[in-house]
Amino acid sequence: MDFSNELINFIKELAPRMSSQEINNELKKAHGRIDYDPNLMHHQCNKSQLLSFIETESLQAIEENQQKSKEIQAYLGDIVKKWSQQCAKEKRINEDHLKYCSAVLLPYGSVLLGVADSKSDIDLICIAPEFIDRREQFFNGLFYLLSNEQGMEQINKIESTSNPIIKMIYKGFHIDINFAQLNSDRVPENIDENLDELRRNLLQSEDKSMYALNGRKNGILISKSMPDHSQFVQALKIIKQWAKKRKVSSNIIGYLGGISWAILMAKICQLFPRVDVCQTVSLFFQIYSQWNWKIPVVIDESDPEIETFKTLCWKRDEDKRNDKIMQIITPAYPFFNTTFKVNKITFQTIYHEFQVGAQKLGDWNEVLKPFDFFDCFQYFVAISIVSKSSENFHKWTGFCEAQLPKLLKLVGHNEATYDTESFELRITPDGEENLERDYAKSLTYFLGIKKLKPEAWPLFLRIPITQFAIELNQRKLQNFKNEDEFNMKIYIANVTDIDQLRGKLSPRMYDDEYSIVKKIKTNPEDKNGSAYLVKRISSIQSSGINQDVLNDMF
């Protein structure tokens, strides 16, 4: 379908480096046809409202936080250096070569892009020489050293995943440390200048190290491709705050993570390099609310090593790109689909929020208004990850959170259970801590359910929940010791008293303290000692699956 001359001429005015044919081809390739209001490009987009939001959210006041982050990175970097030199001595590396054998700790993700705020994770990659391995030295030796650091509030190693990391909270900062083992006995002084060669040498060996290095390379390519990096950073900060307020920011559950938002914004900045921040954010909603999501979002900065990589790992790359509901592709080769956890249910939520944002453009207070999860749905299912002791709880939580997208996928792809025209389903991106009074530790997610058609009844959840329970129990037996079986469980339950539940939630579940004051209706009677009145419908236990009170309808 052809684009209107007005659209082509308008974009040509904004991107003079592109010919009319190139513009036409680019937009057709990406999304078929886009209709939007050119007036939003030529007025101030109510810029004062948007700037007020920036000031309110302290998006311009993060220098102090960034400085503390740099200090922590430097301190952890010294620990990594000393640890790696000790590893070298144990391997009897010659004293003269020790200075060349040190591992380094470098940032990637939001820290590297310059968009980290006080709530952002610090993503770091430990790049080590070949004599330091992942299992013994990284997940045992370094993990032990970090565990004993003063100021370490919480630390956990997540090994059984495609992206193994050490996850911790240190002096208030949430930190993830990835690991890359080089095919060399030394780490180059200037990593970024040698990154292509280091990645090329890993192609035939270790996938996990390759993709860890690509985390750093992706940030470099995105930054390099931006016509105006400072404007990209400012616009991306706004969109990331919007995503948190609208509760669509969490790659763990199946929403979008930091790298996905960065690529989406980078694409807009490339298409429209001569607009201001306000117009960039406006275009973000207009373009993605109409995007043809069968086509991947790919930014224009190609990996300089792409031809070399293509010949060696094309098939492996294709396996990670095909048959996805949504595709946002990293610029570094081998390409990686950052939205591989997005499922039918979370995609519906993300796309809906793009449309809501586009419809409300012109009034930033409405666009950036927090989403009130508990006011927008009729029925609620609680998914509670529980433990009778604090020991191993964070490991158990990480394990269960990684499985939750599979539950949503089972529900969303079962046509006998769910269709998007009859029901809207939505899960909270974050869990609420310690709602279950019968357990020492708990983390609870909520699945909201809304009927879109009066005749759409019932919603049968027995099959997907039972299948999820069986699969999760099998994985649990493989990953946890027998003595942990009794203490750690996951419940899926129908919430029968939402008013009582409201009184137990923390402010962050609302993002609006006034709304909490209005809505809390406390129930003084809590006879069974639980935080909310529920009917258990499925649970994982050491003896198997308890389905005595399965309830099929919501």
Salt bridges, closest charged atoms under 4 A:
ASP2 OD1 - LYS28 NZ 2.88
GLU26 OE1 - LYS29 NZ 3.65
GLU26 OE2 - LYS267 NZ 2.53
ASP35 OD1 - ARG33 NE 2.99
GLU57 OE2 - LYS245 NZ 3.50
GLU64 OE2 - LYS68 NZ 3.61
ASP117 OD2 - LYS244 NZ 3.39
ASP176 OD1 - LYS167 NZ 3.18
ASP192 OD2 - ARG216 NH2 2.84
ASP196 OD1 - ARG199 NH2 2.89
ASP196 OD1 - LYS217 NZ 3.10
GLU206 OE1 - ARG134 NH2 2.91
ASP207 OD1 - ARG316 NH1 2.41
ASP276 OD2 - LYS47 NZ 3.05
ASP300 OD1 - LYS267 NZ 3.69
ASP303 OD2 - ARG199 NH2 2.91
GLU305 OE1 - ARG200 NH1 2.26
ASP319 OD2 - LYS315 NZ 3.86
GLU353 OE1 - ARG246 NE 2.75
GLU353 OE2 - ARG426 NH1 2.99
GLU366 OE1 - LYS360 NZ 3.61
ASP372 OD2 - LYS519 NZ 1.85
ASP375 OD1 - ARG502 NH2 3.31
ASP375 OD2 - LYS519 NZ 3.32
GLU421 OE1 - LYS453 NZ 3.77
GLU424 OE1 - LYS450 NZ 3.56
GLU432 OE1 - ARG508 NH2 3.95
GLU436 OE1 - ARG536 NH2 3.17
GLU471 OE1 - ARG475 NH1 3.87
GLU485 OE1 - LYS476 NZ 3.86
ASP511 OD2 - LYS247 NZ 3.53
GLU525 OE1 - LYS527 NZ 3.99
ASP526 OD2 - ARG437 NH1 2.78
ASP552 OD1 - ARG462 NE 3.18
